Amino acid sequence: MSAPHTGTPARAPATRPGPAHAGPAPVRRAGVGTEAFRAAARRWTTGVAVITARHGEEVFAKTVSSLCTLSLDPLLVSVAVSARSPLAAAVRADGRYAVSVLAGHQEPLARHFAAPGAGRARGPFPAAPMSTRTTGAPVLEDCLAWFDCRLHTELPGGDHAVLVGRVTAAGAVPGEPLIYHHGEYRTLADPHTPPTGART
């Protein structure tokens, strides 16, 4: 005859009542205001470049931070500018543009071409020597790198136009870049310079 069982019986694990309908949690969408968008975008650190174009006797230039290398086959880069910008109109009409990547010492040029109306001239800009490479689009002298492009396509980008260029020539030299972070121009050696105005 076996001894009587004196242990306590095992208890089933406690369960919590679940929702009547199982499924993914609803996604809550919060509206994003312009200021919140700008505040977030200002934390994205970029290089600084100047896009340049020529149409007839006029030369156009604008400081940008939207340069992007897109493809190696074919060689493509893109840059975004205001869709209503005279520079965008010049690129559409002439079919070519250049992008000059600025070196650390070229911060005055970045500020100059960021100012509204400062990037349009009949003939050369006295304070910004430029030369041509392959397409005839002007390239800033003494820049860190450059891309000479023919317009490949234009993509809509809201209030901006995304100009995709097929690179016909490019070059680079050693040096420190000019960078842009949180509304300020900076360099790798000296990361703090005075705040700058808004740029397109």
N, C-alpha and C positions, 0 to 999 in steps of 0.2 A: 504494500500500500504506500503510495507516495505521500510525501509531506504536503500539507496544505500550502497553497500559494499565498504568500503574505505581502507581495509588492503591490504598489499602486498602479492602476492601469494607465497606459500611455494616453495622453490627451492629443486630440487632433489640433494642428496649428490654428491659431485664431485667424479669422479672415475678416477683412473690412468690406463693407458693402461698396460695390463699384457703381459707376454711372450706369444709367439704364441703357445708354447707347455708347458702345465703345467705338472710338475712332480718333483720328488725329486732333490735337488741340487746335482751336481756331487761331488763325494768324491775326494778330492785332497790327493794324497799319496806322502809323502815326504820320501826320502831315509834316513836311519838311519845309521850313521857311527859307527865304533867300539868305538871311544872315547866318542861320545854322549851316547851310550849305557852304557859304564862304568861309566860315570858321573852320569847318572840317577840311576844306580844300587847301587852306593856308598852311596846314600841317604837312602837306605833301611837298617834299623837298625836290627841286628840279634844277637843271641847268638853265642858263639864260641864253637866248639866241635872238638874232635880228633877221627877220625875213625881208628880202629886198626884191623889187621888181622894177621894170622899166616899160613905159609905154609912150612911144613918140619921144618927145623931148623931156618928159617928166620922169623923175625917179621917186620911188616910194620905199619907205622903210618902216618897220614896226617891231618893237620889242615883244617877244613871246616867250612863254615857258611851256608851250604845248608840243614841242617837237617830239616826234616818235618815229623810230625806225620800224618799218612794217615788214619788209621782205628782202630776202637775199636773191630770189629768183622769181621775178625780176627784182632789181634793186629799187626799193621804194621807201620813201619817207613821207610823213604827213605833218601838217601844221594847221592849227585852227586859228582863224581870224574872224573878226566881225563880218557877218554876211553882207553888211552894207558898207564896208570899208572901201575907200577908193583903191586901196592896194589889192583887195580881192578882185575888183573890177578890172584892174590893170593885168592881173594874172590871167583872168578869163580871156581878155582881149589879146594878150601877147603870147599866152601859152607857155610861159617860162617864169621861173623864180629861183632865187638862191637863199640858202639859210646859212648864216654865219654864227658859229658857236663862240660866245664871248669868253675871253680870258679874264682873269681876276682884275687886271688893271684897266679893263674897259667898262667899268661900272658907270662912268660919266656918259658913255654912249647909250647904255641901257636906260638910264634915266631920261636922256634926251629923247630917244625914240619911243619912250613910253608915254610922253606927253601928247595930249590930243592936238592934232594939226601940225606937229613938228616933223612928221615923217613924209613930207611931200615937198618936192622942190623941182624947179625947172633947171635941169643940169645937176652937176655934182653937189653934194653937201660939203661945204668948206671944212667943217669940223670932223668929217668922217671920210677919209680917203677910201676909194673903192676902185676895184679893177674887175675885169671880166676874165672868164675861163673858157668854157665851151659854148654855152648857149647865148652869151651876151648879157645875161642877167648880172647885175652888180654884186660883187662880193666884198665885204669889209676887209681892209688890209689889217694885218697883224692880229687876226683872230686866231682862236685856238684850233678850230676845225671849220670846214665848210662843205656844203653840198650844193652842187649846181644841177638844177632840175628842169625837166620839161613837164608840163602839167599832164598827168596821167588820167586823173578823174577828179571830180569834185563831189563830195558827199554832204548831204544836209546834216547839220548839227544844231538844230534849234535856232538860236539867234546868231550862231556862228556857221561858217563854211569850213569844211575840212578839205584842205587842198592836198591831194595825194600827188607827189611828184616822182617821176622816174629819174633816177640819179644818172647823169651823164658823166660827171666827174666829181671827185671828192679829194680832200686833203686834210692833213692834221700836222701840228707841230707840238713839241713838248711844252708843258706849261701848266699853271694852276688855273682851274676853271672858276668862273663867276657862278655862284649858286644863289637860289632864291628860296627863303623859308620864312614863314610867318610874317609876311609883309616886309621883309628886309632882304637887301642884297648882302651876301656874305662871301668869304673865300675860305678855303680849307685852312689856310694859315692864320687868318684873322676872322673868326666867324661872326663878328658883330659889327655891322655898319648901320648908319641911321636908317629909319624906315623910309620906304619909297611910296610913291603914289600908285594908284590902281593901274594894272596893265591888262591889255587884251590878249 
